């Protein structure tokens, strides 16, 4: 009998894998307290210090392996570096030392208690990307606990036993993911984690299918039994019969052929069948992701997030740190343009202690002091980034983009700060592009309703669908109790999208979309019919979307989408979209 387990799929171009289960023993953190005698305090602290040093040494060894490994994505080093930064942060272990001294906790129990305190802070964050950084804390503390208990086992997993296997574990760290992939693991199944975790992002970079958040996976999946992992559907099948296995083996053959076909599209001009040019852009998380964007034929970068500069640190990055990161990305892009989004942190998007007192706790974080609001409230936080982006514009084609705009006053205040930064840089003799385009993200309903005014004042607009949908529908898409209401096809959302795109057309300003909707093939024909001509997405989605664009007739889609739009109030949007995507 076939057993089917469901979790959160981490889809890659290799969406399916088949192989025997290999159980990776990474047990849960200790749950029972263990106390020590007063005369054991110093020895227990020494145990903690030794485990911390051993964990750092093991990760540095992995980091060196990445440097030597041919064909490894350069961004993998960033994941290991981020965990090393956490390990080197005094805030990670100092509270645990205090618990050992003051409460006579064992090192293991002290770490667990401190981890729980940190987890509560992350759980209160509304932003899914930053909330998922809690996984990094869990993984780092698990790593230390491994040395406190039985020593690190990662490097001892036999390569001959792992090759060709599906790894089943409570959780897997980025370092483990890298080593397991190099040893031939074909897929990952974990009880914890999600599609926005570092491990998930790394799995996508390594093109390894994964399903995360599979409850009781280590209980129900037996070592050695054949598993089918579907990273697109988020399912794990055990005990599948011949017919099911044959179906998935045929899918593997088809996926391989499809990847080969898509690779041939990299250098094809991106235009619809009736000759409408479309720009396909990439969203980047880290500077080294630039190579992946180029490899998938991106015409530029439509969203370069800068929040990583503020993570895993107690202070704010200075101008030179900003500039170094932007230069690295620009050089990696080889001349294609990059759109750098200014800091989008604060309120519901906290990161460690980097913002400090600039952003006190908010009563309603999702509506609080964040993004452009935070930056304008504290110009000393904002100026180093503005100066660095201006200086980076001398290195290649750079555009600056402002997040979470609500009113034109925020645009005017930012332009005033930019004008002062230009004057200062000119006096200092530092080069910059005086014509660097300035744009804004439309991700709040108020901004969408005033899109004409923003288009008149700015050089370009970009639609952030993730927040726009959430704010329009008052729905948190990662809250299991209400996320059934998160609906990109809600008539209100489609009307706002149409309004923004039309405003750009009237004002002769380009409009891009950088939210998840842009990289979802279900919506490509709809967005083309609405008039969208710039799509920005994760690099791995570029070729699939390009294939759809090359097959589409934009003029015909415009007529069909107008008809769909007129029927929104009387017919289910899902049925209208299905008819658009699969015409009779």
Backbone torsions as a table, in degrees:
resi	resn	phi	psi	omega
1	UNK	NA	135.7	-178.0
2	UNK	-81.6	131.0	174.8
3	UNK	-101.7	128.0	179.0
4	UNK	-115.6	123.4	175.1
5	UNK	-112.4	144.6	-175.3
6	UNK	-119.3	138.6	176.0
7	UNK	-147.2	-151.8	179.6
8	UNK	-103.7	115.5	-176.3
9	UNK	-75.7	140.4	172.2
10	UNK	-111.3	94.9	-172.0
11	UNK	-83.6	136.1	173.7
12	UNK	-128.5	-178.5	176.1
13	UNK	-64.6	-25.2	173.1
14	UNK	-98.8	85.6	-170.1
15	UNK	-81.8	-18.2	-173.7
16	UNK	-125.0	143.4	173.0
17	UNK	-142.8	149.4	177.6
18	UNK	-129.6	133.0	177.9
19	UNK	-179.7	167.6	177.9
20	UNK	-71.1	147.1	179.2
21	UNK	-72.9	135.3	173.0
22	UNK	-122.1	115.6	-176.6
23	UNK	-82.6	117.3	177.8
24	UNK	-95.7	116.1	-175.0
25	UNK	-80.5	98.9	173.1
26	UNK	-128.8	80.3	-172.2
27	UNK	-63.2	164.1	178.4
28	UNK	-67.2	162.7	178.5
29	UNK	-64.9	152.5	179.9
30	UNK	-60.0	138.8	-179.0
31	UNK	-109.9	-18.4	-179.5
32	UNK	-96.6	131.5	-179.9
33	UNK	-69.2	147.9	173.0
34	UNK	-130.6	124.3	-178.5
35	UNK	-99.9	156.8	-180.0
36	UNK	-121.5	164.8	176.4
37	UNK	-80.4	154.1	-179.6
38	UNK	-54.2	-35.8	-178.3
39	UNK	-77.7	0.1	178.5
40	UNK	-100.0	-0.7	-173.1
41	UNK	-58.3	-51.2	-175.7
42	UNK	-64.1	-39.3	179.4
43	UNK	-66.3	-36.5	-179.4
44	UNK	-69.5	-39.8	176.1
45	UNK	-63.8	-38.4	177.7
46	UNK	-63.2	-39.8	176.3
47	UNK	-58.9	-43.9	179.5
48	UNK	-61.5	-44.8	-179.2
49	UNK	-63.6	-40.8	-179.9
50	UNK	-65.6	-41.3	178.7
51	UNK	-65.4	-39.1	177.8
52	UNK	-62.1	-46.7	-180.0
53	UNK	-64.2	-40.3	179.4
54	UNK	-65.1	-39.2	178.9
55	UNK	-64.9	-41.9	177.1
56	UNK	-62.1	-43.3	-179.9
57	UNK	-62.9	-40.9	179.7
58	UNK	-64.4	-41.9	179.7
59	UNK	-68.2	-36.9	177.1
60	UNK	-63.8	-35.6	177.0
61	UNK	-63.8	-40.6	176.4
62	UNK	-63.6	-41.1	179.8
63	UNK	-59.6	-40.9	178.4
64	UNK	-66.6	-36.1	179.3
65	UNK	-63.8	-38.1	177.5
66	UNK	-61.3	-43.6	-178.1
67	UNK	-62.2	-32.4	-177.5
68	UNK	-87.3	-20.5	-172.3
69	UNK	-75.7	120.4	177.5
70	UNK	-74.7	140.2	177.3
71	UNK	83.1	-3.5	178.3
72	UNK	-75.1	135.4	175.7
73	UNK	-59.4	134.6	-177.6
74	UNK	-60.5	-29.9	-176.7
75	UNK	-66.8	-14.7	177.8
76	UNK	-59.7	-35.5	179.1
77	UNK	-60.4	-32.4	-179.7
78	UNK	-62.8	-37.1	-179.9
79	UNK	-65.6	-45.9	179.5
80	UNK	-64.9	-41.5	179.3
81	UNK	-60.9	-38.1	-179.3
82	UNK	-65.0	-37.1	178.1
83	UNK	-71.6	-35.4	175.4
84	UNK	-63.5	-39.1	177.8
85	UNK	-63.0	-39.6	177.1
86	UNK	-62.8	-43.9	179.9
87	UNK	-63.3	-31.7	-178.0
88	UNK	-85.4	-7.1	-178.5
89	UNK	-80.6	123.3	-179.5
90	UNK	-59.6	-27.3	-178.5
91	UNK	-65.7	-15.9	-179.4
92	UNK	-76.1	-43.9	-171.7
93	UNK	-110.0	-19.8	-177.5
94	UNK	-59.8	-45.1	176.7
95	UNK	-62.0	-32.6	177.4
96	UNK	-67.1	-39.7	176.1
97	UNK	-59.9	-41.9	-179.5
98	UNK	-62.5	-39.1	179.4
99	UNK	-66.5	-34.7	176.8
100	UNK	-65.8	-45.7	-178.4
101	UNK	-68.7	-47.6	-169.1
102	UNK	-87.7	-35.0	-175.2
103	UNK	-108.2	-3.1	-178.1
104	UNK	58.8	37.3	175.5
105	UNK	-79.9	149.5	169.3
106	UNK	-67.2	162.8	-179.6
107	UNK	-60.2	-41.2	-179.4
108	UNK	-62.5	-46.9	-176.7
109	UNK	-70.3	-34.8	177.8
110	UNK	-63.7	-43.7	177.5
111	UNK	-62.7	-41.1	179.9
112	UNK	-62.3	-44.6	-179.3
113	UNK	-63.7	-42.3	179.1
114	UNK	-66.7	-37.7	177.2
115	UNK	-61.1	-41.4	179.8
116	UNK	-63.0	-37.6	177.5
117	UNK	-63.9	-44.4	178.8
118	UNK	-64.9	-39.4	-178.7
119	UNK	-60.9	-38.5	179.2
120	UNK	-62.5	-37.4	177.8
121	UNK	-63.2	-46.7	-179.2
122	UNK	-67.2	-36.2	-178.0
123	UNK	-65.2	-23.4	-179.5
124	UNK	-82.3	-6.3	179.6
125	UNK	-79.1	138.7	-179.9
126	UNK	-86.6	-26.0	-177.2
127	UNK	-74.1	124.3	-174.9
128	UNK	-64.6	-36.2	-178.7
129	UNK	-64.7	-47.3	-177.4
130	UNK	-73.5	-33.3	177.1
131	UNK	-61.7	-36.0	-178.1
132	UNK	-69.9	-12.4	176.4
133	UNK	-66.2	-14.3	173.4
134	UNK	-57.2	-33.2	179.2
135	UNK	-59.0	-35.9	179.9
136	UNK	-64.1	-41.4	177.9
137	UNK	-62.4	-45.8	178.2
138	UNK	-56.6	-46.6	-175.0
139	UNK	-67.6	-39.8	179.4
140	UNK	-65.4	-44.2	-179.4
141	UNK	-68.1	-37.2	173.7
142	UNK	-57.2	-41.2	-178.8
143	UNK	-61.9	-44.5	178.7
144	UNK	-64.5	-43.1	-179.9
145	UNK	-61.2	-33.3	178.0
146	UNK	-59.4	-38.5	178.8
147	UNK	-78.1	-28.8	177.6
148	UNK	-69.0	-31.1	-174.7
149	UNK	-96.7	-73.2	-172.7
150	UNK	-121.0	12.2	-175.0
151	UNK	80.1	159.0	-177.2
152	UNK	-70.8	132.1	-178.0
153	UNK	-104.7	-8.2	-172.5
154	UNK	-55.3	-49.9	-174.0
155	UNK	-74.3	-7.3	-177.1
156	UNK	-95.7	-3.3	179.4
157	UNK	-65.2	124.8	-176.6
158	UNK	-65.8	127.3	-178.1
159	UNK	-62.2	-37.4	-177.8
160	UNK	-64.6	-29.0	-179.6
161	UNK	-82.7	-24.9	-175.3
162	UNK	-88.1	-33.8	-175.2
163	UNK	-55.2	125.8	178.9
164	UNK	81.9	4.5	-174.2
165	UNK	-99.6	159.4	170.1
166	UNK	-96.1	120.6	-178.3
167	UNK	-81.9	128.1	177.8
168	UNK	-117.6	124.9	-175.3
169	UNK	-155.4	162.8	172.0
170	UNK	-60.7	-48.2	179.1
171	UNK	-157.9	159.2	-180.0
172	UNK	-135.3	129.5	179.4
173	UNK	-79.9	162.2	174.6
174	UNK	-56.8	-38.6	179.6
175	UNK	-62.9	-45.0	177.4
176	UNK	-61.7	-41.8	-179.0
177	UNK	-57.2	-45.4	-180.0
178	UNK	-61.4	-49.4	-177.9
179	UNK	-64.2	-41.2	-179.2
180	UNK	-65.2	-38.7	178.4
181	UNK	-65.1	-42.4	178.7
182	UNK	-64.0	-26.7	179.8
183	UNK	-90.9	7.9	169.5
184	UNK	100.0	9.0	176.6
185	UNK	-61.5	141.3	-175.0
186	UNK	-103.6	-16.0	-179.4
187	UNK	-164.6	164.6	179.5
188	UNK	-125.9	139.5	172.2
189	UNK	-132.5	120.3	-178.5
190	UNK	-128.9	154.3	178.0
191	UNK	-82.1	-23.3	-177.7
192	UNK	-120.4	171.2	178.0
193	UNK	92.9	170.8	-179.2
194	UNK	-154.2	-179.4	-172.7
195	UNK	-68.9	-9.2	178.8
196	UNK	-105.5	2.5	-179.6
197	UNK	-73.4	162.3	177.7
198	UNK	-60.4	-39.6	179.6
199	UNK	-62.9	-39.4	178.8
200	UNK	-65.7	-43.9	179.0
201	UNK	-61.6	-40.5	179.0
202	UNK	-66.4	-40.1	178.1
203	UNK	-60.1	-39.9	177.0
204	UNK	-64.4	-41.3	179.2
205	UNK	-62.5	-36.6	-178.9
206	UNK	-86.9	-3.1	179.9
207	UNK	58.1	47.5	178.7
208	UNK	-118.0	121.1	-179.4
209	UNK	-61.5	145.1	-180.0
210	UNK	-149.2	146.8	170.9
211	UNK	-128.0	122.1	-175.1
212	UNK	-116.3	162.8	-179.0
213	UNK	69.9	29.7	179.6
214	UNK	-88.4	104.6	-175.2
215	UNK	-63.9	134.3	175.7
216	UNK	61.6	26.4	-179.9
217	UNK	-59.7	-41.2	-177.3
218	UNK	-71.4	-18.4	178.3
219	UNK	-82.3	-41.5	-171.3
220	UNK	-93.6	-23.4	-177.0
221	UNK	-96.0	115.8	-174.6
222	UNK	-86.9	141.4	177.3
223	UNK	-56.3	134.2	175.1
224	UNK	92.0	-19.4	-179.1
225	UNK	-76.7	147.8	-176.7
226	UNK	-73.0	128.9	179.9
227	UNK	-116.6	147.3	169.9
228	UNK	-114.1	121.2	-179.1
229	UNK	-110.9	121.3	178.3
230	UNK	-113.0	99.6	-177.5
231	UNK	-70.6	-18.6	178.5
232	UNK	-81.4	-45.7	-178.9
233	UNK	-83.7	-17.3	-177.6
234	UNK	74.0	36.0	-177.7
235	UNK	-122.9	151.7	174.3
236	UNK	-128.3	124.2	-179.8
237	UNK	-110.0	132.4	175.1
238	UNK	-123.9	143.8	178.9
239	UNK	72.1	27.0	-179.3
240	UNK	-67.7	143.2	179.9
241	UNK	-81.3	179.8	-175.1
242	UNK	-57.7	-43.0	-175.3
243	UNK	-66.3	-40.4	178.3
244	UNK	-66.9	-45.7	179.8
245	UNK	-61.3	-41.3	-179.7
246	UNK	-63.6	-39.1	177.1
247	UNK	-58.3	-46.8	-177.3
248	UNK	-73.3	-30.9	175.6
249	UNK	-65.5	-38.3	176.1
250	UNK	-65.1	-36.2	176.4
251	UNK	-63.3	-38.6	178.3
252	UNK	-61.6	-42.8	177.8
253	UNK	-62.6	-43.4	-179.5
254	UNK	-66.0	-38.4	178.9
255	UNK	-63.9	-40.9	178.9
256	UNK	-62.8	-44.2	178.7
257	UNK	-64.8	-38.0	-179.7
258	UNK	-66.0	-41.8	178.5
259	UNK	-60.4	-40.0	179.0
260	UNK	-64.6	-39.4	178.3
261	UNK	-65.5	-43.1	-178.2
262	UNK	-64.9	-36.8	-179.5
263	UNK	-60.0	-29.0	-179.0
264	UNK	-72.7	-11.6	-179.4
265	UNK	-87.8	-8.0	-172.9
266	UNK	-53.0	-44.8	-174.1
267	UNK	-98.7	5.7	176.8
268	UNK	-73.5	139.0	173.7
269	UNK	-60.3	137.7	-177.4
270	UNK	-91.2	101.5	177.2
271	UNK	-151.3	155.6	179.1
272	UNK	-72.3	170.8	-177.5
273	UNK	-61.4	-29.3	179.7
274	UNK	-96.2	18.6	169.0
275	UNK	88.9	11.6	177.6
276	UNK	-80.1	118.4	178.5
277	UNK	-71.2	140.8	178.3
278	UNK	-131.6	134.5	177.9
279	UNK	-95.3	126.4	174.3
280	UNK	-106.0	118.6	-175.0
281	UNK	-117.2	163.7	-177.6
282	UNK	-112.6	146.3	167.7
283	UNK	-93.4	129.5	-178.9
284	UNK	-116.8	138.8	175.7
285	UNK	-96.1	-35.8	-172.7
286	UNK	-136.7	155.5	-178.2
287	UNK	-55.1	-39.2	-175.4
288	UNK	-72.8	-11.6	176.9
289	UNK	-67.9	-10.9	-179.1
290	UNK	-57.8	-37.8	-178.9
291	UNK	-63.6	-38.3	178.6
292	UNK	-66.1	-37.9	178.0
293	UNK	-62.2	-46.4	-179.7
294	UNK	-65.2	-39.7	-178.2
295	UNK	-63.3	-26.1	-179.9
296	UNK	-99.9	13.5	171.1
297	UNK	79.6	22.9	178.9
298	UNK	-62.2	138.4	176.4
299	UNK	-81.2	-10.2	179.9
300	UNK	172.2	-173.5	177.6
301	UNK	-113.1	118.1	-178.7
302	UNK	-89.1	-15.8	178.3
303	UNK	-154.9	113.9	173.9
304	UNK	-113.8	107.8	-178.2
305	UNK	-76.2	138.6	-177.2
306	UNK	-111.3	5.7	-176.1
307	UNK	-66.0	-24.8	-178.3
308	UNK	-59.5	-25.6	-180.0
309	UNK	-65.9	-20.9	-176.0
310	UNK	-101.2	-0.7	-174.1
311	UNK	-89.4	151.6	174.8
312	UNK	55.9	45.4	178.5
313	UNK	-154.8	159.6	179.6
314	UNK	-97.6	-20.3	179.5
315	UNK	-114.7	176.0	-179.0
316	UNK	-90.3	147.0	176.1
317	UNK	-67.5	143.7	178.6
318	UNK	-90.5	178.8	-176.1
319	UNK	-58.4	-41.7	-177.2
320	UNK	-68.0	-34.8	176.5
321	UNK	-65.9	-44.1	174.9
322	UNK	-55.6	-51.5	-174.7
323	UNK	-60.7	-41.7	-179.3
324	UNK	-61.0	-42.2	180.0
325	UNK	-66.2	-42.4	-178.1
326	UNK	-67.9	-39.2	177.4
327	UNK	-62.1	-41.8	-179.6
328	UNK	-60.1	-44.7	179.9
329	UNK	-66.5	-43.4	-178.4
330	UNK	-61.1	-44.6	-179.1
331	UNK	-67.0	-34.9	178.4
332	UNK	-69.1	-21.3	-177.9
333	UNK	-85.7	-13.4	174.3
334	UNK	61.5	35.0	173.4
335	UNK	104.3	-11.1	176.3
336	UNK	-79.8	151.0	-171.6
337	UNK	-71.7	154.9	179.2
338	UNK	-130.6	136.0	176.6
339	UNK	-106.6	111.2	-177.1
340	UNK	-94.8	117.8	176.8
341	UNK	-85.7	131.9	178.1
342	UNK	-69.7	168.4	-171.9
343	UNK	-47.2	126.3	176.3
344	UNK	-121.3	70.5	178.8
345	UNK	-132.8	173.6	179.0
346	UNK	110.3	160.6	178.2
347	UNK	53.0	-101.4	-178.1
348	UNK	-84.0	1.4	-178.0
349	UNK	-125.5	65.7	179.9
350	UNK	-85.1	147.8	173.3
351	UNK	-136.1	110.2	175.9
352	UNK	45.7	-134.1	-177.9
353	UNK	-111.0	17.3	-171.9
354	UNK	-64.3	-30.6	-177.5
355	UNK	-95.8	-19.0	174.7
356	UNK	54.4	-134.1	-175.9
357	UNK	-76.1	-4.7	179.8
358	UNK	-62.6	-26.0	-172.9
359	UNK	-135.6	82.9	-179.9
360	UNK	-67.9	162.4	179.4
361	UNK	-56.0	142.3	-178.1
362	UNK	-108.2	149.0	177.1
363	UNK	-66.6	-38.7	178.7
364	UNK	-130.6	86.4	-169.2
365	UNK	-55.1	-39.2	-176.7
366	UNK	-63.3	-21.6	-179.5
367	UNK	-111.2	17.6	-171.1
368	UNK	-98.7	-152.6	-173.8
369	UNK	-84.3	101.6	-179.5
370	UNK	-150.9	167.8	172.8
371	UNK	54.8	-131.4	-174.8
372	UNK	-62.9	-29.5	179.0
373	UNK	-63.2	-46.7	179.3
374	UNK	-64.0	-44.7	-176.6
375	UNK	-63.5	-39.7	-179.8
376	UNK	-75.5	-27.4	176.6
377	UNK	-70.8	-29.7	-179.1
378	UNK	-127.4	80.2	-178.2
379	UNK	-57.0	-26.8	179.8
380	UNK	-68.8	-24.7	172.7
381	UNK	-75.3	-35.3	-171.5
382	UNK	-82.3	-40.3	-171.6
383	UNK	-57.5	-44.9	-179.7
384	UNK	-58.4	-37.4	179.5
385	UNK	-70.5	-42.8	178.7
386	UNK	-61.1	-44.3	179.4
387	UNK	-63.1	-41.9	-178.3
388	UNK	-66.2	-40.0	178.9
389	UNK	-65.8	-41.4	176.6
390	UNK	-60.5	-46.0	-179.9
391	UNK	-64.2	-37.1	178.5
392	UNK	-64.6	-27.5	-178.5
393	UNK	-65.0	-16.2	175.0
394	UNK	-78.2	-12.2	-176.1
395	UNK	-93.1	-17.2	-176.7
396	UNK	172.9	179.7	-177.5
397	UNK	-70.6	111.0	-175.7
398	UNK	-123.7	138.4	170.8
399	UNK	-121.1	146.6	179.1
400	UNK	-108.1	135.0	-177.6
401	UNK	-128.6	134.3	-177.1
402	UNK	-100.6	128.3	-178.5
403	UNK	-90.2	153.4	169.5
404	UNK	57.4	44.4	176.5
405	UNK	-70.4	139.9	177.8
406	UNK	-117.3	-37.7	-178.2
407	UNK	-146.1	165.9	-177.6
408	UNK	-67.6	-22.4	177.1
409	UNK	-59.5	-36.0	177.9
410	UNK	-66.8	-37.3	176.8
411	UNK	-64.6	-47.3	-177.8
412	UNK	-63.0	-40.9	179.9
413	UNK	-64.0	-39.8	179.0
414	UNK	-68.1	-42.7	179.1
415	UNK	-61.8	-34.3	177.2
416	UNK	-66.0	-43.4	176.9
417	UNK	-63.8	-38.5	177.8
418	UNK	-65.5	-39.6	179.0
419	UNK	-62.2	-41.2	178.1
420	UNK	-66.3	-40.4	179.0
421	UNK	-62.9	-39.2	177.8
422	UNK	-62.7	-42.8	179.5
423	UNK	-62.5	-43.7	-179.2
424	UNK	-64.3	-44.0	-179.8
425	UNK	-65.0	-37.0	177.5
426	UNK	-62.9	-44.9	178.8
427	UNK	-63.4	-33.8	-179.7
428	UNK	-81.6	-6.7	-179.6
429	UNK	74.9	23.9	-179.9
430	UNK	-94.7	130.5	-176.6
431	UNK	-75.3	150.8	173.6
432	UNK	-162.1	165.2	178.5
433	UNK	-88.2	109.5	-177.6
434	UNK	-67.5	-16.3	-179.2
435	UNK	-103.6	18.0	-179.1
436	UNK	-55.0	123.6	-178.6
437	UNK	-65.9	143.3	178.1
438	UNK	-118.8	126.0	-179.7
439	UNK	-131.5	178.7	-178.5
440	UNK	-141.8	151.3	176.1
441	UNK	-87.9	132.2	175.2
442	UNK	-101.9	100.9	-175.2
443	UNK	-138.6	8.0	176.1
444	UNK	-122.3	136.6	-178.8
445	UNK	-53.0	-36.8	179.0
446	UNK	-60.3	-40.4	178.9
447	UNK	-69.7	-37.3	177.8
448	UNK	-62.6	-41.5	-179.7
449	UNK	-68.1	-22.9	178.7
450	UNK	-109.5	27.1	-173.9
451	UNK	-59.0	-35.3	179.0
452	UNK	-58.8	-44.8	-178.5
453	UNK	-64.6	-42.0	178.2
454	UNK	-66.1	-38.8	-179.9
455	UNK	-66.1	-34.1	177.9
456	UNK	-66.4	-35.4	-172.9
457	UNK	-91.5	-24.3	-175.9
458	UNK	-107.8	167.3	-178.9
459	UNK	-86.6	-22.7	178.9
460	UNK	-162.0	162.3	176.1
461	UNK	-124.3	153.8	174.6
462	UNK	-139.1	129.3	-176.4
463	UNK	-88.7	119.5	175.0
464	UNK	-95.5	90.5	-171.5
465	UNK	-67.6	-29.1	-177.1
466	UNK	-57.6	-53.3	179.8
467	UNK	-75.8	-36.0	-178.6
468	UNK	-58.7	-43.6	179.7
469	UNK	-67.1	-43.4	-178.9
470	UNK	-61.9	-46.0	-178.0
471	UNK	-70.7	-36.1	-179.8
472	UNK	-66.1	-40.5	-175.3
473	UNK	-99.7	1.8	-178.9
474	UNK	51.3	47.5	-173.6
475	UNK	-134.8	126.7	174.9
476	UNK	-85.2	116.2	-173.1
477	UNK	-71.9	-11.5	177.6
478	UNK	-107.6	7.7	175.7
479	UNK	-93.0	111.9	-174.5
480	UNK	-59.9	-21.6	-176.7
481	UNK	-81.1	-19.9	-176.9
482	UNK	-131.2	-4.8	-171.9
483	UNK	-71.1	-5.7	172.2
484	UNK	-66.3	-17.1	178.6
485	UNK	-86.1	-11.4	-179.5
486	UNK	-73.2	107.6	-168.9
487	UNK	-137.9	103.5	177.3
488	UNK	-60.4	-19.5	-178.0
489	UNK	-96.5	7.6	176.6
490	UNK	-58.4	135.6	-177.7
491	UNK	-53.0	-35.1	179.3
492	UNK	-65.4	-39.8	179.1
493	UNK	-65.4	-46.7	-178.5
494	UNK	-63.7	-35.1	178.4
495	UNK	-67.2	-38.5	177.8
496	UNK	-66.9	-41.8	178.3
497	UNK	-60.5	-45.7	179.8
498	UNK	-60.6	-40.9	-179.0
499	UNK	-63.6	-43.2	-178.1
500	UNK	-67.1	-46.8	-179.0
501	UNK	-62.5	-41.3	179.1
502	UNK	-65.7	-36.7	178.5
503	UNK	-62.6	-42.5	177.8
504	UNK	-62.1	-40.2	179.6
505	UNK	-64.2	-43.8	-179.0
506	UNK	-64.0	-37.4	-177.2
507	UNK	-92.8	4.6	178.9
508	UNK	57.1	43.1	178.0
509	UNK	-122.1	138.0	179.9
510	UNK	-67.4	143.2	177.0
511	UNK	-124.4	123.9	176.5
512	UNK	-110.1	169.5	171.1
513	UNK	-129.1	126.1	-177.7
514	UNK	-118.9	6.0	176.4
515	UNK	-82.0	177.3	-175.2
516	UNK	-61.2	-27.2	-179.5
517	UNK	-58.7	-32.6	-177.0
518	UNK	-65.9	-29.7	-177.8
519	UNK	-101.1	10.2	-179.8
520	UNK	-100.5	114.1	-173.5
521	UNK	-61.5	-19.6	177.9
522	UNK	-63.0	-27.2	-172.2
523	UNK	-107.0	1.0	-174.0
524	UNK	-61.5	-49.8	-178.6
525	UNK	-65.1	-38.0	177.0
526	UNK	-60.8	-47.0	-177.7
527	UNK	-67.7	-38.2	175.2
528	UNK	-61.2	-42.6	179.5
529	UNK	-66.0	-28.9	176.0
530	UNK	-75.6	-12.3	178.2
531	UNK	104.8	5.7	178.9
532	UNK	-69.4	132.7	-178.6
533	UNK	-127.1	4.9	174.5
534	UNK	-134.1	117.4	179.9
535	UNK	-115.1	130.3	177.6
536	UNK	-123.8	131.0	-169.4
537	UNK	-154.9	176.1	173.4
538	UNK	-61.4	139.0	-174.7
539	UNK	-52.8	-35.0	-177.3
540	UNK	-66.4	-14.8	-179.6
541	UNK	-95.1	-8.7	-170.5
542	UNK	-58.7	-47.1	-173.7
543	UNK	-72.1	-33.9	176.9
544	UNK	-64.4	-42.5	179.3
545	UNK	-69.0	-37.4	178.8
546	UNK	-61.5	-40.6	179.0
547	UNK	-58.3	-44.1	179.4
548	UNK	-64.8	-39.9	-178.9
549	UNK	-64.9	-43.4	-179.0
550	UNK	-62.2	-27.6	-178.3
551	UNK	-89.7	-9.4	-171.5
552	UNK	-88.9	151.3	172.0
553	UNK	-108.1	104.4	-172.2
554	UNK	-63.5	-41.4	-178.7
555	UNK	-63.8	-42.4	179.1
556	UNK	-67.5	-39.2	179.1
557	UNK	-63.9	-35.5	178.9
558	UNK	-59.9	-41.2	178.5
559	UNK	-67.2	-43.9	-178.2
560	UNK	-66.2	-40.3	-179.2
561	UNK	-70.8	-33.3	175.3
562	UNK	-62.4	-40.0	177.2
563	UNK	-66.3	-43.3	176.9
564	UNK	-58.3	-44.9	-178.2
565	UNK	-60.8	-40.4	-178.1
566	UNK	-72.1	-16.4	-177.9
567	UNK	-104.6	5.8	-174.6
568	UNK	-59.5	-35.2	-174.5
569	UNK	-81.4	-9.6	-175.4
570	UNK	-118.7	-16.0	-178.2
571	UNK	-132.3	148.5	179.3
572	UNK	-59.9	131.4	-177.7
573	UNK	-61.3	-34.6	-179.3
574	UNK	-63.4	-39.4	178.7
575	UNK	-68.6	-38.7	178.5
576	UNK	-64.7	-40.5	178.9
577	UNK	-66.6	-41.1	178.8
578	UNK	-60.3	-40.0	178.8
579	UNK	-67.7	-33.7	178.3
580	UNK	-68.6	-41.2	-176.8
581	UNK	-79.8	-25.8	-178.0
582	UNK	-133.6	69.7	-178.1
583	UNK	-62.3	146.5	-179.0
584	UNK	-67.3	NA	NA
